[in-house]
Amino acid sequence: MSDRSNPDRLIVVGALSGAHGVRGDVRVRSFTADPEAIFDFDQLLDENGKPVLSVKSFKPASDHFIVTPKTSRQKEEWDAMKGVKLHVSRADLPSADEDEFYVEDLVGLKTCHPDGTLFGHVKSVQNFGAGDLLEVAPDASGEPAYFVPFTLKDVPDIDFDARTVTIAEAQVWADQSDPRKKSDV
């Protein structure tokens, strides 16, 4: 299967949670489906692609890992980096199976109505705790972006060859997100 996304793009896989003790260890939260998979990568990068962490060893803790890095830093340095997102290059991710894809691969795809009419693009994919949402940015000038639940009912088709995502009832979600279109009740 060919890569569906920009291979130079950085994908968030975790975050630093500050120092652990005074010996140079750091706490790391993993965002990968298999939490230990974050350590399959040689280097974890910052948002600019600069190496932040190379792992020498790790051990699980309650909701994070305690990591001994290959390159030591002072406790104060790790604490100052608390919250820094850890990234890997899209090219370093394993290929998805034939009937699977990475959610990040949806970003940038054109959005269309079921009849094929194009109207915007997927700006981002978010999850605020109740499931994935596609943030749709309309092509129409001045129209605000809005969220569509990433469900089979609301997003019935994804065509990576055509680079399109079909949104079943886009107008319903656009109207709900635009305060100018809400009626006073």
Summary of the structure (lengths in Angstrom):
residues: 185
radius of gyration: 19.9
end to end distance: 51.0
largest distance: 60.7
contacts: 492
relative contact order: 0.15
helix: 16%
strand: 37%
